[in-house]
């Protein structure tokens, strides 16, 4: 019997083939549809980026015109050039269809221009701003201006002078994020120094005194009558000059700096090193001790006058330290200190408690040769009035108000008010509260985009208030 060419097995094979072909056809159609959809999505997304770039660059062009009119020369020349360079590069990116890159550069340019304009909104061509003032602090506009009393939020220009009395100290933040703490008996000029390739950087020229500085993403320069310190980015350093002995001190607590004498001699100072200057001579770098680790009392420790008559402050001994300097103050800038002891031999001290209030304390290690290292992170303790038996205490949360938030790229200056004596924190960092309840805090946020400022205040009775403020972070 002849076999049927279309027997069951052949028909089964043929049926499977048709199903497979149908599946392949369906898959091909789906891939085609997906490809078309993806193409249209990319085109739509690109159109959105193109529109965003066009609007952004138009805004930046207006900001450039405004910045050129308000700050035609001087303080912000380098920032102007960077903003304009980003703008011009973004325009080229638009012409070649690189809209995403154009948007990123446009945003950088806009953030920088807004920071310049915001810094100069109080006074044109601002280089820096007072954020905290304690005691006698004055400033003068240029060589012929009158000395005026410094206060928070006053803007400084290139060519302005700052002077502190023997009971004065101030914190000053520069546009690039560098924070200066100006110690008592200091006089310096706000200026600019050439940094090569036509660029310049913010700097000070110190005639005498002592400054601590913390640089951010850019370095800084401090010029004394006999030397110049070039401070690297993300560095904590101290520069001092004694005009009576014509000697200087240059130390790096974190990061590094370079010191150059008029003779051309240059010394590199690494973390926990110090160079001294006498005449035109610079010493070799010498090690300084690290900051002591504070043990007790704990941060924000509280006691009452009827509960304790004394309080023990203690810290871990530091290798290489022969003595310890101890300061206790009612203010975070440590001027008019209640206790200022330069040479304690033990790693603890007992304080007699005689009055209520909020107090700050810190300690630093000193070698046998008199080289002092960085101060420990200040700690706060509070002494409350004696309470009568059965007293319930206050149950009302402290007032907490935000007055102003100023943005300089990812640097924020936050000012507000709370109850006097309250313990404040901003994003977990301690905030000093003045005797009248006002506070100002500088905070640097790392992440770009929307973020939050979380404020927390706790009064003497343990009552708590919280406040959250939303901000937009734009890095340069």
RADA-V600852 format. One record per pair of residues at least 4 apart in sequence whose ideal C-beta (glycine too) atoms are under 7 Angstrom apart, sorted by the first residue. I is the first residue (numbers start at 1). J is the second residue. Records with the same first field share a line. If there is no record, write none. Layout:
BEGIN
I=J / J
END
This chain:
BEGIN
3=7
5=10
6=10 / 11
8=12
9=13
10=14
11=15
12=16
13=17
14=18
15=19
16=20
17=21
18=22
19=23
20=24
21=25
22=26
23=27
24=28
25=29
26=30
27=31
28=32
29=33
30=34
31=35
32=36
33=37
34=38
35=39
36=40
37=41
38=42
39=43
40=44
41=45
42=46
43=47
44=48
45=49
46=50 / 99
47=51
48=52
49=53 / 99 / 100 / 103
50=54 / 99
51=55
52=56 / 103
53=57 / 90 / 94 / 99 / 102 / 103 / 106
54=58
55=59
56=60 / 103 / 106 / 107 / 110
57=61 / 87 / 90 / 91 / 106
58=62
59=63 / 110
60=64 / 87 / 106 / 109 / 110 / 113
61=65
62=66
63=67 / 110 / 113 / 114
64=68 / 83 / 84 / 87 / 113
65=69
66=70 / 117
67=71 / 80 / 113 / 116 / 117
68=72
70=117 / 120 / 124
71=75 / 76 / 116 / 120 / 124 / 125
74=125 / 158
75=125 / 126 / 127 / 157 / 158
76=80 / 116
77=81 / 200
78=82 / 199 / 200
79=83 / 112 / 116
80=84
81=85
82=86 / 112
83=87 / 109 / 112 / 113
84=88
85=89
86=90 / 105 / 108 / 109
87=91 / 109
88=92
89=93 / 105
90=94 / 102 / 105 / 106 / 109
91=95
92=96
93=98 / 101 / 102 / 105
94=99 / 102
98=102
99=103
100=104
101=105
102=106
103=107
104=108
105=109
106=110
107=111 / 474
108=112 / 476
109=113
110=114
111=115 / 409 / 474 / 476
112=116 / 476
113=117
114=118
115=119 / 175 / 408 / 409
116=120
117=121
118=406 / 407
119=126 / 175 / 408
120=124 / 125 / 126
122=126 / 155
123=155 / 157
125=157 / 158
126=155 / 156 / 157
127=156 / 157 / 158 / 174 / 175 / 190 / 202
128=156 / 172 / 173 / 174 / 175 / 190
129=153 / 154 / 155 / 156 / 172 / 173
130=150 / 151 / 152 / 153 / 154 / 170 / 172
131=152 / 171 / 172 / 173 / 413 / 440 / 442
132=152 / 170 / 171 / 333 / 440
133=137 / 150 / 151 / 152 / 170
134=168 / 169 / 331 / 333 / 335
135=165 / 167 / 168 / 169 / 335 / 336
136=164 / 165 / 167 / 168
137=150 / 164 / 168 / 170
138=147 / 148 / 149 / 150 / 163
139=148 / 150 / 154 / 156 / 160 / 161 / 162
140=145 / 146 / 147 / 160 / 161
141=145 / 160
142=159 / 160
150=154 / 170
152=440
156=160 / 172 / 190
157=190
158=190 / 191 / 192
159=190
160=190
161=187 / 189
162=182 / 188
163=187
164=168 / 169 / 170 / 182 / 184 / 185 / 186
165=184
166=184 / 185
167=184 / 335 / 336
168=184 / 335
169=181 / 182 / 183 / 184 / 333 / 335
170=182
171=179 / 181
172=180 / 182
173=179 / 413 / 442
174=178 / 202
175=202 / 408
176=202 / 216 / 218
177=216 / 217 / 408 / 411 / 444
178=202 / 213 / 214 / 215 / 216 / 220
179=213 / 214 / 442
180=211 / 213
181=211 / 212
182=186 / 211
183=209 / 210 / 211
184=335
185=209
186=208 / 209 / 210 / 211
187=207 / 208 / 209
188=204 / 205 / 206 / 207 / 209
189=204 / 205
190=204
191=203 / 204 / 205
192=200 / 201 / 202 / 203
193=200 / 201 / 203 / 221
194=200
195=199 / 200 / 201
201=218 / 219 / 221
202=220
203=220 / 221 / 222 / 223
204=222
205=223
206=211 / 222 / 223 / 224 / 239 / 241
207=225
208=241 / 243
209=240 / 241
210=240
211=222 / 239
212=238
213=220 / 231 / 237
214=236
215=219 / 220 / 231 / 233 / 234 / 235
216=233 / 234 / 411 / 444
217=233
218=233
219=230 / 231 / 232 / 233
220=231
221=228 / 229 / 230 / 231
222=229 / 231 / 239
223=228
224=239 / 241 / 248
225=241
226=246 / 248 / 261 / 262 / 277 / 280
227=248 / 259 / 260 / 261 / 277 / 282
228=260
229=239 / 250 / 257 / 259
230=257 / 258
231=235 / 237 / 257
232=255 / 256 / 257
234=255
235=252 / 254 / 255 / 256 / 257
236=253 / 254 / 255
237=251 / 252 / 253 / 257
238=249 / 251
239=250
240=248 / 249
241=248
242=247
246=279
247=276 / 277 / 278
248=276 / 277
249=274 / 276
250=257 / 259 / 269 / 274 / 275
251=269 / 274 / 288
252=256 / 257 / 269 / 270 / 271 / 273
253=271 / 272 / 374
254=271
255=271
256=268 / 269 / 270 / 271
257=269
258=266 / 268
259=266 / 267 / 269 / 275 / 282
260=266
261=265 / 277 / 280 / 281 / 282
262=280
263=280
265=282
267=275 / 282 / 285
269=273 / 274 / 275 / 285
270=285
272=287 / 288 / 290 / 373
273=285 / 286 / 287 / 288
274=285 / 286 / 288 / 371
275=282 / 283 / 285
276=283
277=281 / 282
286=371
288=371 / 372 / 373
289=318 / 320 / 321 / 365 / 367 / 373
290=318 / 373
291=364 / 373 / 374 / 375 / 376
292=315 / 316 / 318 / 324 / 363 / 365 / 376
293=315 / 316
294=315 / 363 / 376 / 379
295=314 / 315 / 316
296=312 / 314
297=301 / 311 / 381
299=379 / 380
300=380 / 423
301=381
302=382 / 384
303=307 / 308 / 311 / 383
304=384 / 385 / 386 / 387
305=353 / 356 / 383 / 385 / 386
306=386 / 387
308=353
309=352 / 353
310=350 / 351 / 352 / 353
311=351 / 353 / 381
312=348 / 350
313=348 / 349 / 351 / 361
314=347 / 348
315=347 / 363 / 376
316=347
317=321 / 347
318=365
320=367
321=365 / 366 / 367
322=366 / 367 / 368
323=343 / 344 / 345 / 366
324=344 / 347 / 363 / 364 / 365 / 366
325=341 / 342 / 363 / 364 / 366 / 372
326=339 / 341 / 344 / 349 / 363
327=334 / 337 / 339 / 340 / 361 / 362
328=337 / 338 / 339 / 351 / 359 / 361
329=334 / 337 / 338 / 360
330=338 / 357 / 359
331=335 / 360
332=360 / 378 / 432
334=360
344=349
353=383
356=383 / 384 / 385
357=383
358=380 / 382 / 421
359=380 / 381
360=378 / 380
361=378 / 379
362=375 / 376 / 378
363=376
364=372 / 373 / 374 / 375 / 376
365=373
366=370 / 371 / 372
367=371
380=423 / 430
382=460
384=460
387=391
393=461
394=459 / 461 / 463
395=463
396=463
397=463 / 464 / 465
398=418 / 419 / 422 / 457 / 459 / 463 / 465
399=417 / 418 / 419
400=418 / 455 / 457 / 465 / 467
401=416 / 417
402=416 / 467 / 469
403=415 / 416 / 417
404=415
405=412 / 414 / 453 / 469 / 471
406=412 / 413
407=412 / 471
409=474 / 475 / 476
410=444 / 445 / 473 / 475
411=442 / 444
412=443 / 445 / 453 / 471
413=440 / 442
414=426 / 441 / 443 / 453
415=440
416=439
417=437 / 438
418=422 / 424 / 433 / 437 / 439 / 457
419=437 / 457 / 459
420=433 / 435 / 436 / 437
421=459 / 460
422=433 / 457 / 458 / 459
423=458
424=431 / 433 / 439 / 457
425=429 / 430 / 431 / 456
426=431 / 441 / 443 / 453 / 455
427=443 / 453 / 454
429=443
431=439 / 441
432=439
433=437 / 439
434=438 / 439
445=451 / 473
447=451 / 473
448=473 / 474 / 475
449=472 / 473
450=470 / 472
451=471 / 473
452=468 / 469 / 470
453=469 / 471
454=468
455=466 / 467
456=464 / 466
457=465
458=462 / 463 / 464
459=463
END
